[in-house]
Structure formats: C-alpha cells, structure tokens
Amino acid sequence: MNYDPAHKDILDDILLTIPNVKAGKAFGYPSYKIAGKVFAFVGGKGMAIKLTEPRVAALVPTQPYYRIFEPAEGLVWKAWLTIEPDDPAAYHDLEPLFIESIEG
C-alpha cells in the first residue's frame, strides 16, 4: 500500500496522544481508531478523516490541499475529507479538526 511515512510519523505524534485513540489498519493503511471505530487513516500523499457530508463540503473550498475522499475513480465517500499538505507539519494546526472527527 502507498503512503508517506513522514505524514504517518507526525500523525502518530499528534493523534496517539489524544486519550483513547489507538493505532490500527484500515483498507491496508495505517489508521486511527476510537472505541474500535476508524476516524482517520494515512494514505497516498496525506490522510483522510471522517466528518459529516455537510462539514466536508464546507471545508473543501477552504484549503487547496482539502478534497472529498475518492478511494477509486468514480467512487466518492462524501463524509471523508482528504488532507494532502505539502508539508506534513501542517497537521499540527488541524488538531481541532481531528477532535471534531473523533467526537463526530
């Protein structure tokens, strides 16, 4: 499977310090779970997090590295947000979004 280890390392540092978040696998990729439920995973050039469809739609136009998650051409998961920043350090600014996903 394809993912950038630099993104995973930073996400591990951020997400695995949040109470009750556990590392795992989802779709063959590193993932993050709360109470056994996947809320985020690392893949491709970044990551994806689970939110609500309206929230994803509202976020997509706010950053050039946000888009609706499309795991395969023509297959769109509207309640998942892909985040692909050039610099993985950008994830540090997204902790409130990660908390929102967890609490979702």
C-alpha positions as a LaTeX table, in Angstrom:
\begin{tabular}{lrrr}
\hline
Residue & $x$ (\AA) & $y$ (\AA) & $z$ (\AA) \\
\hline
Met1 & 0.00 & 0.00 & 0.00 \\
Asn2 & 1.09 & 3.54 & $-0.68$ \\
Tyr3 & 1.54 & 6.24 & 1.96 \\
Asp4 & 4.16 & 8.77 & 3.01 \\
Pro5 & 5.92 & 7.71 & 6.26 \\
Ala6 & 6.66 & 11.35 & 7.12 \\
His7 & 2.93 & 12.03 & 7.27 \\
Lys8 & 2.34 & 8.94 & 9.42 \\
Asp9 & 5.09 & 9.90 & 11.86 \\
Ile10 & 3.62 & 13.35 & 12.50 \\
Leu11 & 0.07 & 11.99 & 12.69 \\
Asp12 & 1.24 & 9.37 & 15.20 \\
Asp13 & 2.75 & 12.15 & 17.31 \\
Ile14 & $-0.50$ & 14.14 & 17.24 \\
Leu15 & $-3.26$ & 11.53 & 17.25 \\
Leu16 & $-1.80$ & 8.90 & 19.54 \\
Thr17 & $-1.53$ & 11.45 & 22.36 \\
Ile18 & $-5.31$ & 12.01 & 22.28 \\
Pro19 & $-6.95$ & 9.91 & 25.01 \\
Asn20 & $-8.32$ & 6.54 & 23.85 \\
Val21 & $-7.01$ & 6.82 & 20.28 \\
Lys22 & $-5.42$ & 3.58 & 19.11 \\
Ala23 & $-3.35$ & 2.80 & 16.02 \\
Gly24 & $-4.59$ & 0.13 & 13.64 \\
Lys25 & $-5.10$ & $-0.73$ & 9.99 \\
Ala26 & $-7.93$ & 0.20 & 7.62 \\
Phe27 & $-8.07$ & $-0.63$ & 3.94 \\
Gly28 & $-4.47$ & $-1.86$ & 4.29 \\
Tyr29 & $-3.27$ & 1.55 & 5.52 \\
Pro30 & $-2.26$ & 2.82 & 8.97 \\
Ser31 & $-5.37$ & 4.07 & 10.74 \\
Tyr32 & $-6.52$ & 5.68 & 13.95 \\
Lys33 & $-9.47$ & 4.37 & 15.91 \\
Ile34 & $-11.54$ & 5.39 & 18.87 \\
Ala35 & $-13.63$ & 2.69 & 20.57 \\
Gly36 & $-12.75$ & 0.36 & 17.68 \\
Lys37 & $-14.13$ & 2.75 & 15.04 \\
Val38 & $-11.84$ & 4.23 & 12.37 \\
Phe39 & $-11.94$ & 8.03 & 12.23 \\
Ala40 & $-8.75$ & 8.65 & 10.23 \\
Phe41 & $-6.16$ & 6.88 & 8.14 \\
Val42 & $-2.93$ & 7.63 & 6.32 \\
Gly43 & $-2.79$ & 7.03 & 2.58 \\
Gly44 & $-1.40$ & 8.42 & $-0.65$ \\
Lys45 & 0.14 & 11.86 & $-0.16$ \\
Gly46 & $-1.66$ & 12.55 & 3.10 \\
Met47 & $-4.58$ & 11.30 & 5.14 \\
Ala48 & $-8.36$ & 11.12 & 5.31 \\
Ile49 & $-10.69$ & 11.83 & 8.22 \\
Lys50 & $-14.36$ & 11.07 & 8.77 \\
Leu51 & $-16.66$ & 14.03 & 9.27 \\
Thr52 & $-20.20$ & 14.74 & 8.11 \\
Glu53 & $-21.03$ & 15.31 & 4.45 \\
Pro54 & $-22.02$ & 18.98 & 5.04 \\
Arg55 & $-18.82$ & 19.61 & 7.00 \\
Val56 & $-16.63$ & 18.08 & 4.28 \\
Ala57 & $-18.44$ & 20.12 & 1.62 \\
Ala58 & $-17.86$ & 23.29 & 3.65 \\
Leu59 & $-14.16$ & 22.55 & 4.25 \\
Val60 & $-13.11$ & 21.57 & 0.71 \\
Pro61 & $-13.04$ & 25.13 & $-0.69$ \\
Thr62 & $-11.11$ & 26.50 & 2.32 \\
Gln63 & $-7.73$ & 24.86 & 1.59 \\
Pro64 & $-6.04$ & 23.84 & $-1.65$ \\
Tyr65 & $-4.99$ & 20.54 & $-0.07$ \\
Tyr66 & $-8.53$ & 19.51 & 1.00 \\
Arg67 & $-10.77$ & 17.42 & $-1.21$ \\
Ile68 & $-13.55$ & 14.87 & $-0.91$ \\
Phe69 & $-12.09$ & 11.39 & $-0.49$ \\
Glu70 & $-12.18$ & 9.29 & $-3.64$ \\
Pro71 & $-10.69$ & 5.83 & $-2.92$ \\
Ala72 & $-11.13$ & 4.78 & $-6.55$ \\
Glu73 & $-12.02$ & 6.70 & $-9.68$ \\
Gly74 & $-15.75$ & 7.35 & $-9.62$ \\
Leu75 & $-16.15$ & 6.10 & $-6.03$ \\
Val76 & $-16.67$ & 9.11 & $-3.76$ \\
Trp77 & $-17.01$ & 9.00 & 0.02 \\
Lys78 & $-18.63$ & 12.37 & 0.73 \\
Ala79 & $-18.28$ & 12.10 & 4.50 \\
Trp80 & $-14.50$ & 11.66 & 4.33 \\
Leu81 & $-12.08$ & 14.57 & 3.86 \\
Thr82 & $-8.73$ & 14.01 & 2.15 \\
Ile83 & $-5.97$ & 16.24 & 3.52 \\
Glu84 & $-2.75$ & 16.36 & 1.49 \\
Pro85 & $-0.49$ & 19.20 & 2.63 \\
Asp86 & 2.93 & 19.52 & 1.02 \\
Asp87 & 4.43 & 19.93 & 4.49 \\
Pro88 & 3.19 & 17.32 & 6.99 \\
Ala89 & 3.90 & 19.81 & 9.80 \\
Ala90 & 0.60 & 21.44 & 8.73 \\
Tyr91 & $-1.20$ & 18.65 & 10.61 \\
His92 & $-0.24$ & 20.33 & 13.89 \\
Asp93 & $-2.71$ & 23.12 & 13.07 \\
Leu94 & $-5.51$ & 20.61 & 12.45 \\
Glu95 & $-5.88$ & 19.10 & 15.91 \\
Pro96 & $-9.31$ & 20.77 & 16.41 \\
Leu97 & $-10.47$ & 19.11 & 13.17 \\
Phe98 & $-9.20$ & 15.74 & 14.41 \\
Ile99 & $-11.10$ & 16.21 & 17.68 \\
Glu100 & $-14.22$ & 17.09 & 15.66 \\
Ser101 & $-13.81$ & 13.84 & 13.73 \\
Ile102 & $-13.43$ & 11.83 & 16.93 \\
Glu103 & $-16.47$ & 13.45 & 18.53 \\
Gly104 & $-18.43$ & 13.25 & 15.24 \\
\hline
\end{tabular}
